[in-house]
Amino acid sequence: MLVNEENYILSQSNDFEGTLFAKKNPEKYDLIIGNPPYLRIMRKSEEAESMPTVVHGAPNLYFLFAAMSLFNLKDDADSSVCEPG
């Protein structure tokens, strides 16, 4: 089991966006279980600016976590995310 203690968004944003600094083969997982924060963030926040391909309108951390989780999954893998509500 891996527990990521880095900033989940910022630590992988180069891989997600495919920048010059992206890893050739970013690590992918068979299963991701998450409880992302449901928090509005400013459009100029570091996290929002690090994922411009998915930030439109008023960004929130929940959506960025969900997008990054999907990026982190292997093909035919599973994800379980707690949803607000």
Secondary structure, DSSP 8 states (H G I E B T S, - for coil): -----S-TTGGGHHHHHT-TT--SS---EEEEEE-----B--TTSHHHHH-TTT--SS-BHHHHHHHHHHHHEEEEEEEEE----
